[in-house]
Amino acid sequence: MSSLSLIRVKIYKTVARQLHGVVPCWVCGGHVAFADATLEHIQPQSEGGSGHQDNLAISHDACNHQRHAKAPVV
Ligand SMILES: [Zn+2]
């Protein structure tokens, strides 16, 4: 297990405890099940964002990919 995975678990559990079991997606705002949870860099690493916990947020796996895929607007 990578250190990022450990941070993901830590952040997920922290948010779930603070919000009584609800972990909102940083991208769409919906609840994220742990199985779907990925870590999103609030400020992209390509723009100098750090890998520190303060720059990381939980999002859906699908939302995370959508945000980076630059899919054409339908
Ligand atoms: Zn989402």
N, CA, C, O and the ligand as a Tripos MOL2 file, in Angstrom:
@<TRIPOS>MOLECULE
protein
  297   295    75     0     0
PROTEIN
NO_CHARGES

@<TRIPOS>ATOM
      1 N           0.8590   -1.2030    0.0000 N.3       1 MET1
      2 CA          0.0000    0.0000    0.0000 C.3       1 MET1
      3 C           0.8890    1.2450    0.0000 C.2       1 MET1
      4 O           1.7780    1.3810    0.8400 O.2       1 MET1
      5 N           0.6450    2.1420   -0.9390 N.am      2 SER2
      6 CA          1.4590    3.3530   -1.0090 C.3       2 SER2
      7 C           1.0760    4.3280    0.0990 C.2       2 SER2
      8 O           0.0310    4.1780    0.7300 O.2       2 SER2
      9 N           1.9140    5.3120    0.3290 N.am      3 SER3
     10 CA          1.6140    6.2910    1.3610 C.3       3 SER3
     11 C           0.3850    7.1100    0.9820 C.2       3 SER3
     12 O          -0.3530    7.5670    1.8550 O.2       3 SER3
     13 N           0.1650    7.2970   -0.3290 N.am      4 LEU4
     14 CA         -1.0070    8.0600   -0.7640 C.3       4 LEU4
     15 C          -2.2870    7.3170   -0.3840 C.2       4 LEU4
     16 O          -3.2810    7.9380   -0.0070 O.2       4 LEU4
     17 N          -2.2600    5.9820   -0.4830 N.am      5 SER5
     18 CA         -3.4240    5.1920   -0.0920 C.3       5 SER5
     19 C          -3.7190    5.3710    1.3960 C.2       5 SER5
     20 O          -4.8780    5.4520    1.8020 O.2       5 SER5
     21 N          -2.6790    5.4300    2.1880 N.am      6 LEU6
     22 CA         -2.8580    5.6290    3.6260 C.3       6 LEU6
     23 C          -3.4450    7.0020    3.8980 C.2       6 LEU6
     24 O          -4.3000    7.1490    4.7710 O.2       6 LEU6
     25 N          -2.9960    8.0090    3.1610 N.am      7 ILE7
     26 CA         -3.5260    9.3700    3.3180 C.3       7 ILE7
     27 C          -5.0010    9.3940    2.9130 C.2       7 ILE7
     28 O          -5.8270   10.0500    3.5470 O.2       7 ILE7
     29 N          -5.3120    8.6520    1.8270 N.am      8 ARG8
     30 CA         -6.7030    8.5890    1.3560 C.3       8 ARG8
     31 C          -7.6120    8.0450    2.4590 C.2       8 ARG8
     32 O          -8.6730    8.6050    2.7350 O.2       8 ARG8
     33 N          -7.1830    6.9510    3.0840 N.am      9 VAL9
     34 CA         -7.9620    6.3490    4.1690 C.3       9 VAL9
     35 C          -8.1030    7.3380    5.3190 C.2       9 VAL9
     36 O          -9.1770    7.4790    5.9050 O.2       9 VAL9
     37 N          -7.0070    8.0170    5.6330 N.am     10 LYS10
     38 CA         -6.9930    8.9490    6.7590 C.3      10 LYS10
     39 C          -7.9520   10.1180    6.5010 C.2      10 LYS10
     40 O          -8.7470   10.4770    7.3690 O.2      10 LYS10
     41 N          -7.8700   10.7040    5.3080 N.am     11 ILE11
     42 CA         -8.7350   11.8370    4.9770 C.3      11 ILE11
     43 C         -10.1900   11.3920    4.9320 C.2      11 ILE11
     44 O         -11.0760   12.0780    5.4420 O.2      11 ILE11
     45 N         -10.4300   10.2360    4.3150 N.am     12 TYR12
     46 CA        -11.8110    9.7300    4.2130 C.3      12 TYR12
     47 C         -12.4220    9.5640    5.6020 C.2      12 TYR12
     48 O         -13.5460    9.9980    5.8580 O.2      12 TYR12
     49 N         -11.6720    8.9350    6.4820 N.am     13 LYS13
     50 CA        -12.1820    8.6840    7.8320 C.3      13 LYS13
     51 C         -12.3720    9.9910    8.6010 C.2      13 LYS13
     52 O         -13.3320   10.1360    9.3590 O.2      13 LYS13
     53 N         -11.4660   10.9300    8.4070 N.am     14 THR14
     54 CA        -11.5650   12.2140    9.1050 C.3      14 THR14
     55 C         -12.8220   12.9550    8.6710 C.2      14 THR14
     56 O         -13.5720   13.4580    9.5090 O.2      14 THR14
     57 N         -13.0560   13.0250    7.3420 N.am     15 VAL15
     58 CA        -14.2330   13.7260    6.8240 C.3      15 VAL15
     59 C         -15.5050   13.0160    7.2690 C.2      15 VAL15
     60 O         -16.4680   13.6590    7.6860 O.2      15 VAL15
     61 N         -15.5070   11.6790    7.1770 N.am     16 ALA16
     62 CA        -16.6910   10.9030    7.5590 C.3      16 ALA16
     63 C         -17.0510   11.1450    9.0300 C.2      16 ALA16
     64 O         -18.2260   11.2090    9.3900 O.2      16 ALA16
     65 N         -16.0370   11.2750    9.8580 N.am     17 ARG17
     66 CA        -16.2800   11.5060   11.2860 C.3      17 ARG17
     67 C         -16.8320   12.9170   11.5060 C.2      17 ARG17
     68 O         -17.7520   13.1190   12.2990 O.2      17 ARG17
     69 N         -16.2510   13.8930   10.7860 N.am     18 GLN18
     70 CA        -16.6760   15.2890   10.9530 C.3      18 GLN18
     71 C         -18.1060   15.5000   10.4590 C.2      18 GLN18
     72 O         -18.8680   16.2660   11.0480 O.2      18 GLN18
     73 N         -18.4630   14.8090    9.3670 N.am     19 LEU19
     74 CA        -19.7700   15.0260    8.7430 C.3      19 LEU19
     75 C         -20.7250   13.8650    9.0080 C.2      19 LEU19
     76 O         -21.6730   13.6570    8.2520 O.2      19 LEU19
     77 N         -20.4820   13.1180   10.0650 N.am     20 HIS20
     78 CA        -21.3760   12.0430   10.5010 C.3      20 HIS20
     79 C         -21.6370   11.0090    9.4110 C.2      20 HIS20
     80 O         -22.7830   10.6350    9.1610 O.2      20 HIS20
     81 N         -20.5870   10.5580    8.7760 N.am     21 GLY21
     82 CA        -20.7100    9.4570    7.8270 C.3      21 GLY21
     83 C         -20.8290    9.8820    6.3740 C.2      21 GLY21
     84 O         -20.7640    9.0450    5.4740 O.2      21 GLY21
     85 N         -21.0040   11.1880    6.1370 N.am     22 VAL22
     86 CA        -21.1210   11.6620    4.7630 C.3      22 VAL22
     87 C         -19.7680   12.1870    4.2970 C.2      22 VAL22
     88 O         -19.1330   12.9940    4.9760 O.2      22 VAL22
     89 N         -19.3400   11.7190    3.1350 N.am     23 VAL23
     90 CA        -18.0860   12.2080    2.5610 C.3      23 VAL23
     91 C         -18.4080   12.8080    1.1920 C.2      23 VAL23
     92 O         -18.5470   12.0690    0.2160 O.2      23 VAL23
     93 N         -18.5290   14.1420    1.1040 N.am     24 PRO24
     94 CA        -18.9100   14.7630   -0.1620 C.3      24 PRO24
     95 C         -17.7710   14.7520   -1.1790 C.2      24 PRO24
     96 O         -16.5990   14.9220   -0.8450 O.2      24 PRO24
     97 N         -18.1680   14.5440   -2.4380 N.am     25 CYS25
     98 CA        -17.2100   14.5840   -3.5380 C.3      25 CYS25
     99 C         -16.7870   16.0280   -3.7730 C.2      25 CYS25
    100 O         -17.6280   16.9260   -3.8130 O.2      25 CYS25
    101 N         -15.4990   16.2500   -3.9280 N.am     26 TRP26
    102 CA        -14.9820   17.6010   -4.1180 C.3      26 TRP26
    103 C         -15.4300   18.1760   -5.4700 C.2      26 TRP26
    104 O         -15.5120   19.3930   -5.6380 O.2      26 TRP26
    105 N         -15.7160   17.2900   -6.4250 N.am     27 VAL27
    106 CA        -16.0790   17.7360   -7.7720 C.3      27 VAL27
    107 C         -17.5910   17.9490   -7.9000 C.2      27 VAL27
    108 O         -18.0240   19.0160   -8.3340 O.2      27 VAL27
    109 N         -18.4060   16.9390   -7.5240 N.am     28 CYS28
    110 CA        -19.8580   17.0290   -7.7600 C.3      28 CYS28
    111 C         -20.6640   17.2270   -6.4760 C.2      28 CYS28
    112 O         -21.8490   17.5540   -6.5410 O.2      28 CYS28
    113 N         -20.0480   17.0360   -5.3240 N.am     29 GLY29
    114 CA        -20.7470   17.2830   -4.0670 C.3      29 GLY29
    115 C         -21.5560   16.1040   -3.5420 C.2      29 GLY29
    116 O         -22.0880   16.1580   -2.4330 O.2      29 GLY29
    117 N         -21.6490   15.0380   -4.3380 N.am     30 GLY30
    118 CA        -22.4040   13.8640   -3.8880 C.3      30 GLY30
    119 C         -21.5970   13.0240   -2.9130 C.2      30 GLY30
    120 O         -20.3790   13.1660   -2.8120 O.2      30 GLY30
    121 N         -22.2920   12.1450   -2.1950 N.am     31 HIS31
    122 CA        -21.5960   11.2860   -1.2450 C.3      31 HIS31
    123 C         -20.7040   10.2880   -1.9930 C.2      31 HIS31
    124 O         -21.0840    9.7420   -3.0290 O.2      31 HIS31
    125 N         -19.5410   10.0730   -1.4520 N.am     32 VAL32
    126 CA        -18.5960    9.1440   -2.0600 C.3      32 VAL32
    127 C         -18.4800    7.8980   -1.1850 C.2      32 VAL32
    128 O         -18.1330    7.9930   -0.0080 O.2      32 VAL32
    129 N         -18.7720    6.7300   -1.7620 N.am     33 ALA33
    130 CA        -18.5460    5.4760   -1.0510 C.3      33 ALA33
    131 C         -17.0400    5.2280   -1.0090 C.2      33 ALA33
    132 O         -16.3070    5.6550   -1.9010 O.2      33 ALA33
    133 N         -16.5900    4.5410    0.0280 N.am     34 PHE34
    134 CA        -15.1460    4.3640    0.1600 C.3      34 PHE34
    135 C         -14.5390    3.6700   -1.0540 C.2      34 PHE34
    136 O         -13.4220    3.9880   -1.4630 O.2      34 PHE34
    137 N         -15.2810    2.7180   -1.6320 N.am     35 ALA35
    138 CA        -14.7740    1.9790   -2.7940 C.3      35 ALA35
    139 C         -14.5590    2.8960   -3.9990 C.2      35 ALA35
    140 O         -13.7340    2.6040   -4.8640 O.2      35 ALA35
    141 N         -15.3070    4.0120   -4.0570 N.am     36 ASP36
    142 CA        -15.2060    4.9440   -5.1860 C.3      36 ASP36
    143 C         -14.2840    6.1250   -4.8940 C.2      36 ASP36
    144 O         -14.0590    6.9670   -5.7640 O.2      36 ASP36
    145 N         -13.7590    6.1880   -3.6930 N.am     37 ALA37
    146 CA        -13.0190    7.3720   -3.2800 C.3      37 ALA37
    147 C         -11.6300    7.4280   -3.9000 C.2      37 ALA37
    148 O         -10.8670    6.4630   -3.8550 O.2      37 ALA37
    149 N         -11.3220    8.5860   -4.4810 N.am     38 THR38
    150 CA         -9.9600    8.8410   -4.9310 C.3      38 THR38
    151 C          -9.5260   10.1800   -4.3580 C.2      38 THR38
    152 O         -10.3510   10.9790   -3.9150 O.2      38 THR38
    153 N          -8.2410   10.4080   -4.3710 N.am     39 LEU39
    154 CA         -7.7260   11.6880   -3.8850 C.3      39 LEU39
    155 C          -7.5500   12.6500   -5.0490 C.2      39 LEU39
    156 O          -6.9680   12.3090   -6.0790 O.2      39 LEU39
    157 N          -8.0580   13.8410   -4.8660 N.am     40 GLU40
    158 CA         -7.9610   14.8900   -5.8710 C.3      40 GLU40
    159 C          -6.9960   15.9510   -5.3440 C.2      40 GLU40
    160 O          -7.0650   16.3280   -4.1750 O.2      40 GLU40
    161 N          -6.1020   16.4290   -6.2010 N.am     41 HIS41
    162 CA         -5.2700   17.5610   -5.8220 C.3      41 HIS41
    163 C          -6.0660   18.8360   -6.0790 C.2      41 HIS41
    164 O          -6.4520   19.1040   -7.2160 O.2      41 HIS41
    165 N          -6.3120   19.6140   -5.0470 N.am     42 ILE42
    166 CA         -7.0840   20.8470   -5.1980 C.3      42 ILE42
    167 C          -6.3310   21.7940   -6.1250 C.2      42 ILE42
    168 O          -6.9170   22.3510   -7.0540 O.2      42 ILE42
    169 N          -5.0540   21.9770   -5.8800 N.am     43 GLN43
    170 CA         -4.1930   22.6870   -6.8280 C.3      43 GLN43
    171 C          -3.3570   21.6260   -7.5270 C.2      43 GLN43
    172 O          -2.6060   20.9090   -6.8660 O.2      43 GLN43
    173 N          -3.4690   21.5060   -8.8650 N.am     44 PRO44
    174 CA         -2.7630   20.4260   -9.5740 C.3      44 PRO44
    175 C          -1.2640   20.4470   -9.3030 C.2      44 PRO44
    176 O          -0.6500   21.5020   -9.1370 O.2      44 PRO44
    177 N          -0.6950   19.2400   -9.2630 N.am     45 GLN45
    178 CA          0.7440   19.1400   -9.0300 C.3      45 GLN45
    179 C           1.5230   19.8330  -10.1380 C.2      45 GLN45
    180 O           2.6220   20.3430   -9.9210 O.2      45 GLN45
    181 N           0.9180   19.8420  -11.3580 N.am     46 SER46
    182 CA          1.5770   20.4930  -12.4840 C.3      46 SER46
    183 C           1.6660   22.0040  -12.2960 C.2      46 SER46
    184 O           2.4580   22.6760  -12.9570 O.2      46 SER46
    185 N           0.8350   22.5390  -11.3730 N.am     47 GLU47
    186 CA          0.8610   23.9800  -11.0850 C.3      47 GLU47
    187 C           1.5090   24.2520   -9.7340 C.2      47 GLU47
    188 O           1.3260   25.3190   -9.1470 O.2      47 GLU47
    189 N           2.2520   23.2940   -9.2580 N.am     48 GLY48
    190 CA          2.9860   23.4990   -8.0110 C.3      48 GLY48
    191 C           2.2350   23.0820   -6.7610 C.2      48 GLY48
    192 O           2.6980   23.3300   -5.6480 O.2      48 GLY48
    193 N           1.0710   22.4450   -6.9320 N.am     49 GLY49
    194 CA          0.3170   21.9840   -5.7710 C.3      49 GLY49
    195 C           1.0760   20.8990   -5.0290 C.2      49 GLY49
    196 O           1.7310   20.0640   -5.6530 O.2      49 GLY49
    197 N           0.9970   20.9000   -3.7290 N.am     50 SER50
    198 CA          1.7400   19.9270   -2.9390 C.3      50 SER50
    199 C           0.9400   18.6470   -2.7690 C.2      50 SER50
    200 O          -0.2630   18.6160   -3.0260 O.2      50 SER50
    201 N           1.6090   17.6080   -2.3400 N.am     51 GLY51
    202 CA          0.9500   16.3490   -2.0380 C.3      51 GLY51
    203 C           0.5440   16.3010   -0.5760 C.2      51 GLY51
    204 O           0.1890   15.2470   -0.0480 O.2      51 GLY51
    205 N           0.6030   17.4600    0.0690 N.am     52 HIS52
    206 CA          0.2370   17.5410    1.4860 C.3      52 HIS52
    207 C          -1.2710   17.3840    1.6400 C.2      52 HIS52
    208 O          -2.0390   17.7020    0.7330 O.2      52 HIS52
    209 N          -1.6710   16.8960    2.7860 N.am     53 GLN53
    210 CA         -3.0760   16.6620    3.0990 C.3      53 GLN53
    211 C          -3.9340   17.9000    2.8600 C.2      53 GLN53
    212 O          -5.0900   17.7760    2.4560 O.2      53 GLN53
    213 N          -3.3910   19.0880    3.1020 N.am     54 ASP54
    214 CA         -4.1460   20.3290    2.9210 C.3      54 ASP54
    215 C          -4.5280   20.5700    1.4720 C.2      54 ASP54
    216 O          -5.4710   21.3080    1.1900 O.2      54 ASP54
    217 N          -3.7980   19.9500    0.5500 N.am     55 ASN55
    218 CA         -4.0650   20.1560   -0.8760 C.3      55 ASN55
    219 C          -4.8170   18.9720   -1.4820 C.2      55 ASN55
    220 O          -4.9620   18.8860   -2.7010 O.2      55 ASN55
    221 N          -5.2870   18.0720   -0.6470 N.am     56 LEU56
    222 CA         -5.9460   16.8710   -1.1500 C.3      56 LEU56
    223 C          -7.3990   16.8190   -0.6940 C.2      56 LEU56
    224 O          -7.7220   17.1860    0.4360 O.2      56 LEU56
    225 N          -8.2690   16.3610   -1.5860 N.am     57 ALA57
    226 CA         -9.6790   16.2290   -1.2430 C.3      57 ALA57
    227 C         -10.2010   14.9270   -1.8480 C.2      57 ALA57
    228 O          -9.6460   14.4170   -2.8210 O.2      57 ALA57
    229 N         -11.2670   14.4000   -1.2630 N.am     58 ILE58
    230 CA        -11.8770   13.1670   -1.7620 C.3      58 ILE58
    231 C         -12.8120   13.4820   -2.9250 C.2      58 ILE58
    232 O         -13.5890   14.4360   -2.8670 O.2      58 ILE58
    233 N         -12.7340   12.6850   -3.9680 N.am     59 SER59
    234 CA        -13.7190   12.7830   -5.0440 C.3      59 SER59
    235 C         -14.0230   11.3870   -5.5600 C.2      59 SER59
    236 O         -13.2930   10.4360   -5.2780 O.2      59 SER59
    237 N         -15.1300   11.2700   -6.3350 N.am     60 HIS60
    238 CA        -15.4440    9.9930   -6.9690 C.3      60 HIS60
    239 C         -14.3420    9.6500   -7.9710 C.2      60 HIS60
    240 O         -13.7340   10.5320   -8.5780 O.2      60 HIS60
    241 N         -14.1070    8.3750   -8.1260 N.am     61 ASP61
    242 CA        -13.1600    7.9170   -9.1340 C.3      61 ASP61
    243 C         -13.5500    8.4870  -10.5050 C.2      61 ASP61
    244 O         -12.7010    8.9930  -11.2380 O.2      61 ASP61
    245 N         -14.8530    8.3980  -10.8430 N.am     62 ALA62
    246 CA        -15.3280    8.8710  -12.1520 C.3      62 ALA62
    247 C         -15.1640   10.3770  -12.2980 C.2      62 ALA62
    248 O         -14.7500   10.8500  -13.3560 O.2      62 ALA62
    249 N         -15.4790   11.1380  -11.2560 N.am     63 CYS63
    250 CA        -15.3710   12.6050  -11.3000 C.3      63 CYS63
    251 C         -13.9120   13.0150  -11.4650 C.2      63 CYS63
    252 O         -13.5930   13.9350  -12.2180 O.2      63 CYS63
    253 N         -13.0460   12.3280  -10.7600 N.am     64 ASN64
    254 CA        -11.6170   12.6170  -10.8300 C.3      64 ASN64
    255 C         -11.1260   12.4390  -12.2620 C.2      64 ASN64
    256 O         -10.3750   13.2700  -12.7730 O.2      64 ASN64
    257 N         -11.5460   11.3640  -12.9040 N.am     65 HIS65
    258 CA        -11.1040   11.1070  -14.2650 C.3      65 HIS65
    259 C         -11.7120   12.1060  -15.2430 C.2      65 HIS65
    260 O         -11.0440   12.5810  -16.1610 O.2      65 HIS65
    261 N         -12.9900   12.4160  -15.0320 N.am     66 GLN66
    262 CA        -13.6810   13.3750  -15.9060 C.3      66 GLN66
    263 C         -12.9840   14.7160  -15.9000 C.2      66 GLN66
    264 O         -12.8140   15.3480  -16.9420 O.2      66 GLN66
    265 N         -12.5880   15.1410  -14.7330 N.am     67 ARG67
    266 CA        -12.0010   16.4560  -14.5720 C.3      67 ARG67
    267 C         -10.6940   16.5480  -15.3650 C.2      67 ARG67
    268 O         -10.3480   17.6050  -15.8930 O.2      67 ARG67
    269 N          -9.9800   15.4300  -15.4390 N.am     68 HIS68
    270 CA         -8.6770   15.4570  -16.0940 C.3      68 HIS68
    271 C          -8.7370   15.0580  -17.5660 C.2      68 HIS68
    272 O          -7.8030   15.3080  -18.3280 O.2      68 HIS68
    273 N          -9.8690   14.4230  -17.9600 N.am     69 ALA69
    274 CA         -9.9440   13.8800  -19.3080 C.3      69 ALA69
    275 C         -10.2220   14.9580  -20.3650 C.2      69 ALA69
    276 O          -9.9670   14.7490  -21.5510 O.2      69 ALA69
    277 N         -10.7500   16.1180  -19.9240 N.am     70 LYS70
    278 CA        -11.1220   17.1790  -20.8680 C.3      70 LYS70
    279 C         -12.0280   16.6260  -21.9770 C.2      70 LYS70
    280 O         -11.7640   16.8000  -23.1670 O.2      70 LYS70
    281 N         -13.1030   15.9580  -21.5460 N.am     71 ALA71
    282 CA        -14.0700   15.3860  -22.4870 C.3      71 ALA71
    283 C         -14.8050   16.5130  -23.1990 C.2      71 ALA71
    284 O         -15.0290   17.5730  -22.6130 O.2      71 ALA71
    285 N         -15.1770   16.2990  -24.4360 N.am     72 PRO72
    286 CA        -15.9250   17.3210  -25.1760 C.3      72 PRO72
    287 C         -17.2640   17.6060  -24.5030 C.2      72 PRO72
    288 O         -17.9100   16.6940  -23.9870 O.2      72 PRO72
    289 N         -17.6750   18.8560  -24.5090 N.am     73 VAL73
    290 CA        -18.9500   19.2390  -23.8850 C.3      73 VAL73
    291 C         -20.0960   18.7750  -24.7870 C.2      73 VAL73
    292 O         -20.1340   19.0800  -25.9790 O.2      73 VAL73
    293 N         -21.0290   18.0290  -24.1850 N.am     74 VAL74
    294 CA        -22.1470   17.5040  -24.9660 C.3      74 VAL74
    295 C         -23.3470   18.4310  -24.8360 C.2      74 VAL74
    296 O         -24.3980   18.1670  -25.4210 O.2      74 VAL74
    297 ZN        -18.3730   13.1590   -7.7810 Zn       75 ZN75
@<TRIPOS>BOND
     1     1     2 1
     2     2     3 1
     3     3     4 2
     4     3     5 am
     5     5     6 1
     6     6     7 1
     7     7     8 2
     8     7     9 am
     9     9    10 1
    10    10    11 1
    11    11    12 2
    12    11    13 am
    13    13    14 1
    14    14    15 1
    15    15    16 2
    16    15    17 am
    17    17    18 1
    18    18    19 1
    19    19    20 2
    20    19    21 am
    21    21    22 1
    22    22    23 1
    23    23    24 2
    24    23    25 am
    25    25    26 1
    26    26    27 1
    27    27    28 2
    28    27    29 am
    29    29    30 1
    30    30    31 1
    31    31    32 2
    32    31    33 am
    33    33    34 1
    34    34    35 1
    35    35    36 2
    36    35    37 am
    37    37    38 1
    38    38    39 1
    39    39    40 2
    40    39    41 am
    41    41    42 1
    42    42    43 1
    43    43    44 2
    44    43    45 am
    45    45    46 1
    46    46    47 1
    47    47    48 2
    48    47    49 am
    49    49    50 1
    50    50    51 1
    51    51    52 2
    52    51    53 am
    53    53    54 1
    54    54    55 1
    55    55    56 2
    56    55    57 am
    57    57    58 1
    58    58    59 1
    59    59    60 2
    60    59    61 am
    61    61    62 1
    62    62    63 1
    63    63    64 2
    64    63    65 am
    65    65    66 1
    66    66    67 1
    67    67    68 2
    68    67    69 am
    69    69    70 1
    70    70    71 1
    71    71    72 2
    72    71    73 am
    73    73    74 1
    74    74    75 1
    75    75    76 2
    76    75    77 am
    77    77    78 1
    78    78    79 1
    79    79    80 2
    80    79    81 am
    81    81    82 1
    82    82    83 1
    83    83    84 2
    84    83    85 am
    85    85    86 1
    86    86    87 1
    87    87    88 2
    88    87    89 am
    89    89    90 1
    90    90    91 1
    91    91    92 2
    92    91    93 am
    93    93    94 1
    94    94    95 1
    95    95    96 2
    96    95    97 am
    97    97    98 1
    98    98    99 1
    99    99   100 2
   100    99   101 am
   101   101   102 1
   102   102   103 1
   103   103   104 2
   104   103   105 am
   105   105   106 1
   106   106   107 1
   107   107   108 2
   108   107   109 am
   109   109   110 1
   110   110   111 1
   111   111   112 2
   112   111   113 am
   113   113   114 1
   114   114   115 1
   115   115   116 2
   116   115   117 am
   117   117   118 1
   118   118   119 1
   119   119   120 2
   120   119   121 am
   121   121   122 1
   122   122   123 1
   123   123   124 2
   124   123   125 am
   125   125   126 1
   126   126   127 1
   127   127   128 2
   128   127   129 am
   129   129   130 1
   130   130   131 1
   131   131   132 2
   132   131   133 am
   133   133   134 1
   134   134   135 1
   135   135   136 2
   136   135   137 am
   137   137   138 1
   138   138   139 1
   139   139   140 2
   140   139   141 am
   141   141   142 1
   142   142   143 1
   143   143   144 2
   144   143   145 am
   145   145   146 1
   146   146   147 1
   147   147   148 2
   148   147   149 am
   149   149   150 1
   150   150   151 1
   151   151   152 2
   152   151   153 am
   153   153   154 1
   154   154   155 1
   155   155   156 2
   156   155   157 am
   157   157   158 1
   158   158   159 1
   159   159   160 2
   160   159   161 am
   161   161   162 1
   162   162   163 1
   163   163   164 2
   164   163   165 am
   165   165   166 1
   166   166   167 1
   167   167   168 2
   168   167   169 am
   169   169   170 1
   170   170   171 1
   171   171   172 2
   172   171   173 am
   173   173   174 1
   174   174   175 1
   175   175   176 2
   176   175   177 am
   177   177   178 1
   178   178   179 1
   179   179   180 2
   180   179   181 am
   181   181   182 1
   182   182   183 1
   183   183   184 2
   184   183   185 am
   185   185   186 1
   186   186   187 1
   187   187   188 2
   188   187   189 am
   189   189   190 1
   190   190   191 1
   191   191   192 2
   192   191   193 am
   193   193   194 1
   194   194   195 1
   195   195   196 2
   196   195   197 am
   197   197   198 1
   198   198   199 1
   199   199   200 2
   200   199   201 am
   201   201   202 1
   202   202   203 1
   203   203   204 2
   204   203   205 am
   205   205   206 1
   206   206   207 1
   207   207   208 2
   208   207   209 am
   209   209   210 1
   210   210   211 1
   211   211   212 2
   212   211   213 am
   213   213   214 1
   214   214   215 1
   215   215   216 2
   216   215   217 am
   217   217   218 1
   218   218   219 1
   219   219   220 2
   220   219   221 am
   221   221   222 1
   222   222   223 1
   223   223   224 2
   224   223   225 am
   225   225   226 1
   226   226   227 1
   227   227   228 2
   228   227   229 am
   229   229   230 1
   230   230   231 1
   231   231   232 2
   232   231   233 am
   233   233   234 1
   234   234   235 1
   235   235   236 2
   236   235   237 am
   237   237   238 1
   238   238   239 1
   239   239   240 2
   240   239   241 am
   241   241   242 1
   242   242   243 1
   243   243   244 2
   244   243   245 am
   245   245   246 1
   246   246   247 1
   247   247   248 2
   248   247   249 am
   249   249   250 1
   250   250   251 1
   251   251   252 2
   252   251   253 am
   253   253   254 1
   254   254   255 1
   255   255   256 2
   256   255   257 am
   257   257   258 1
   258   258   259 1
   259   259   260 2
   260   259   261 am
   261   261   262 1
   262   262   263 1
   263   263   264 2
   264   263   265 am
   265   265   266 1
   266   266   267 1
   267   267   268 2
   268   267   269 am
   269   269   270 1
   270   270   271 1
   271   271   272 2
   272   271   273 am
   273   273   274 1
   274   274   275 1
   275   275   276 2
   276   275   277 am
   277   277   278 1
   278   278   279 1
   279   279   280 2
   280   279   281 am
   281   281   282 1
   282   282   283 1
   283   283   284 2
   284   283   285 am
   285   285   286 1
   286   286   287 1
   287   287   288 2
   288   287   289 am
   289   289   290 1
   290   290   291 1
   291   291   292 2
   292   291   293 am
   293   293   294 1
   294   294   295 1
   295   295   296 2
@<TRIPOS>SUBSTRUCTURE
     1 MET1         2 RESIDUE 1 A MET
     2 SER2         6 RESIDUE 1 A SER
     3 SER3        10 RESIDUE 1 A SER
     4 LEU4        14 RESIDUE 1 A LEU
     5 SER5        18 RESIDUE 1 A SER
     6 LEU6        22 RESIDUE 1 A LEU
     7 ILE7        26 RESIDUE 1 A ILE
     8 ARG8        30 RESIDUE 1 A ARG
     9 VAL9        34 RESIDUE 1 A VAL
    10 LYS10       38 RESIDUE 1 A LYS
    11 ILE11       42 RESIDUE 1 A ILE
    12 TYR12       46 RESIDUE 1 A TYR
    13 LYS13       50 RESIDUE 1 A LYS
    14 THR14       54 RESIDUE 1 A THR
    15 VAL15       58 RESIDUE 1 A VAL
    16 ALA16       62 RESIDUE 1 A ALA
    17 ARG17       66 RESIDUE 1 A ARG
    18 GLN18       70 RESIDUE 1 A GLN
    19 LEU19       74 RESIDUE 1 A LEU
    20 HIS20       78 RESIDUE 1 A HIS
    21 GLY21       82 RESIDUE 1 A GLY
    22 VAL22       86 RESIDUE 1 A VAL
    23 VAL23       90 RESIDUE 1 A VAL
    24 PRO24       94 RESIDUE 1 A PRO
    25 CYS25       98 RESIDUE 1 A CYS
    26 TRP26      102 RESIDUE 1 A TRP
    27 VAL27      106 RESIDUE 1 A VAL
    28 CYS28      110 RESIDUE 1 A CYS
    29 GLY29      114 RESIDUE 1 A GLY
    30 GLY30      118 RESIDUE 1 A GLY
    31 HIS31      122 RESIDUE 1 A HIS
    32 VAL32      126 RESIDUE 1 A VAL
    33 ALA33      130 RESIDUE 1 A ALA
    34 PHE34      134 RESIDUE 1 A PHE
    35 ALA35      138 RESIDUE 1 A ALA
    36 ASP36      142 RESIDUE 1 A ASP
    37 ALA37      146 RESIDUE 1 A ALA
    38 THR38      150 RESIDUE 1 A THR
    39 LEU39      154 RESIDUE 1 A LEU
    40 GLU40      158 RESIDUE 1 A GLU
    41 HIS41      162 RESIDUE 1 A HIS
    42 ILE42      166 RESIDUE 1 A ILE
    43 GLN43      170 RESIDUE 1 A GLN
    44 PRO44      174 RESIDUE 1 A PRO
    45 GLN45      178 RESIDUE 1 A GLN
    46 SER46      182 RESIDUE 1 A SER
    47 GLU47      186 RESIDUE 1 A GLU
    48 GLY48      190 RESIDUE 1 A GLY
    49 GLY49      194 RESIDUE 1 A GLY
    50 SER50      198 RESIDUE 1 A SER
    51 GLY51      202 RESIDUE 1 A GLY
    52 HIS52      206 RESIDUE 1 A HIS
    53 GLN53      210 RESIDUE 1 A GLN
    54 ASP54      214 RESIDUE 1 A ASP
    55 ASN55      218 RESIDUE 1 A ASN
    56 LEU56      222 RESIDUE 1 A LEU
    57 ALA57      226 RESIDUE 1 A ALA
    58 ILE58      230 RESIDUE 1 A ILE
    59 SER59      234 RESIDUE 1 A SER
    60 HIS60      238 RESIDUE 1 A HIS
    61 ASP61      242 RESIDUE 1 A ASP
    62 ALA62      246 RESIDUE 1 A ALA
    63 CYS63      250 RESIDUE 1 A CYS
    64 ASN64      254 RESIDUE 1 A ASN
    65 HIS65      258 RESIDUE 1 A HIS
    66 GLN66      262 RESIDUE 1 A GLN
    67 ARG67      266 RESIDUE 1 A ARG
    68 HIS68      270 RESIDUE 1 A HIS
    69 ALA69      274 RESIDUE 1 A ALA
    70 LYS70      278 RESIDUE 1 A LYS
    71 ALA71      282 RESIDUE 1 A ALA
    72 PRO72      286 RESIDUE 1 A PRO
    73 VAL73      290 RESIDUE 1 A VAL
    74 VAL74      294 RESIDUE 1 A VAL
    75 ZN75       297 GROUP 0 **** ****
